[in-house]
C-alpha cells in the first residue's frame, strides 16, 4: 500500500506540474461597474446617433410633404379660379 500511495502521490504531482497554476485576479467592484457603464454609454451613443439620423430623415420627409401640400393647394386655387371664371 505504501507503494500505491507513492504512485498516486506521483500521479497527482505530475498532474499539478502539467497544469498551469490558476491565479485568481480580483478586481474592485467599481472597476467592473465602470466597464459596464462605459459599454452602456457606447450603446446609448449609438442609439442616439441612429435616432438623430431617423429624425433628420423624417424632417426631410415632412418638408417634402409640406411642399406637396402647398403645391396641391395652389393648384386647387387655380382650378377654382378657372372654374368660377367659366360660369
Rosetta constraint file for C-alpha pairs under 8 A:
AtomPair CA 1 CA 5 HARMONIC 6.13 0.50
AtomPair CA 2 CA 6 HARMONIC 6.23 0.50
AtomPair CA 3 CA 7 HARMONIC 6.11 0.50
AtomPair CA 4 CA 8 HARMONIC 6.10 0.50
AtomPair CA 5 CA 9 HARMONIC 5.88 0.50
AtomPair CA 6 CA 10 HARMONIC 6.02 0.50
AtomPair CA 7 CA 11 HARMONIC 6.24 0.50
AtomPair CA 8 CA 12 HARMONIC 6.19 0.50
AtomPair CA 9 CA 13 HARMONIC 6.13 0.50
AtomPair CA 10 CA 14 HARMONIC 6.00 0.50
AtomPair CA 11 CA 15 HARMONIC 6.20 0.50
AtomPair CA 12 CA 16 HARMONIC 6.19 0.50
AtomPair CA 13 CA 17 HARMONIC 6.11 0.50
AtomPair CA 14 CA 18 HARMONIC 6.17 0.50
AtomPair CA 15 CA 19 HARMONIC 6.20 0.50
AtomPair CA 16 CA 20 HARMONIC 7.66 0.50
AtomPair CA 16 CA 21 HARMONIC 7.94 0.50
AtomPair CA 27 CA 31 HARMONIC 6.58 0.50
AtomPair CA 27 CA 32 HARMONIC 7.02 0.50
AtomPair CA 28 CA 32 HARMONIC 6.67 0.50
AtomPair CA 29 CA 33 HARMONIC 6.02 0.50
AtomPair CA 30 CA 34 HARMONIC 5.95 0.50
AtomPair CA 31 CA 35 HARMONIC 6.34 0.50
AtomPair CA 32 CA 36 HARMONIC 6.39 0.50
AtomPair CA 33 CA 37 HARMONIC 6.06 0.50
AtomPair CA 34 CA 38 HARMONIC 6.10 0.50
AtomPair CA 35 CA 39 HARMONIC 6.25 0.50
AtomPair CA 36 CA 40 HARMONIC 6.11 0.50
AtomPair CA 37 CA 41 HARMONIC 6.06 0.50
AtomPair CA 38 CA 42 HARMONIC 6.23 0.50
AtomPair CA 39 CA 43 HARMONIC 6.27 0.50
AtomPair CA 40 CA 44 HARMONIC 6.15 0.50
AtomPair CA 41 CA 45 HARMONIC 6.08 0.50
AtomPair CA 42 CA 46 HARMONIC 6.29 0.50
AtomPair CA 43 CA 47 HARMONIC 6.31 0.50
AtomPair CA 44 CA 48 HARMONIC 6.09 0.50
AtomPair CA 45 CA 49 HARMONIC 6.16 0.50
AtomPair CA 46 CA 50 HARMONIC 6.24 0.50
AtomPair CA 47 CA 51 HARMONIC 6.11 0.50
AtomPair CA 48 CA 52 HARMONIC 6.08 0.50
AtomPair CA 49 CA 53 HARMONIC 6.28 0.50
AtomPair CA 50 CA 54 HARMONIC 6.28 0.50
AtomPair CA 51 CA 55 HARMONIC 6.05 0.50
AtomPair CA 52 CA 56 HARMONIC 6.14 0.50
AtomPair CA 53 CA 57 HARMONIC 6.23 0.50
AtomPair CA 54 CA 58 HARMONIC 6.10 0.50
AtomPair CA 55 CA 59 HARMONIC 6.06 0.50
AtomPair CA 56 CA 60 HARMONIC 6.28 0.50
AtomPair CA 57 CA 61 HARMONIC 6.26 0.50
AtomPair CA 58 CA 62 HARMONIC 6.13 0.50
AtomPair CA 59 CA 63 HARMONIC 6.17 0.50
AtomPair CA 60 CA 64 HARMONIC 6.18 0.50
AtomPair CA 61 CA 65 HARMONIC 6.17 0.50
AtomPair CA 62 CA 66 HARMONIC 6.04 0.50
AtomPair CA 63 CA 67 HARMONIC 6.26 0.50
AtomPair CA 64 CA 68 HARMONIC 6.27 0.50
AtomPair CA 65 CA 69 HARMONIC 6.07 0.50
AtomPair CA 66 CA 70 HARMONIC 6.10 0.50
AtomPair CA 67 CA 71 HARMONIC 6.14 0.50
AtomPair CA 68 CA 72 HARMONIC 6.09 0.50
AtomPair CA 69 CA 73 HARMONIC 6.14 0.50
AtomPair CA 70 CA 74 HARMONIC 6.17 0.50
AtomPair CA 71 CA 75 HARMONIC 6.13 0.50
AtomPair CA 72 CA 76 HARMONIC 6.07 0.50
AtomPair CA 73 CA 77 HARMONIC 6.08 0.50
AtomPair CA 74 CA 78 HARMONIC 6.25 0.50
AtomPair CA 75 CA 79 HARMONIC 6.16 0.50
AtomPair CA 76 CA 80 HARMONIC 6.12 0.50
AtomPair CA 77 CA 81 HARMONIC 6.15 0.50
AtomPair CA 78 CA 82 HARMONIC 6.11 0.50
AtomPair CA 79 CA 83 HARMONIC 5.95 0.50
AtomPair CA 80 CA 84 HARMONIC 6.04 0.50
AtomPair CA 81 CA 85 HARMONIC 6.22 0.50
AtomPair CA 82 CA 86 HARMONIC 6.53 0.50
AtomPair CA 83 CA 87 HARMONIC 6.89 0.50
